Amino acid sequence: MGRLIKFLIYLICLGFIGLVAYAYVGPFFGADFSAPQNEIREPVILNVD
């Protein structure tokens, strides 16, 4: 049971390291992580009595 938990911890750590590496190296391979930059205007109606 201890070996299974140890394996899962190693697997989680390896996955986290892979995710961080992909976040840094991904833009060099064409992955775009930036948010879309569109201006949105909506009218706001205030009910002031």
Residue pairs with C-beta under 8 A, 6 or more apart in sequence:
22 31
23 33
26 33
27 33
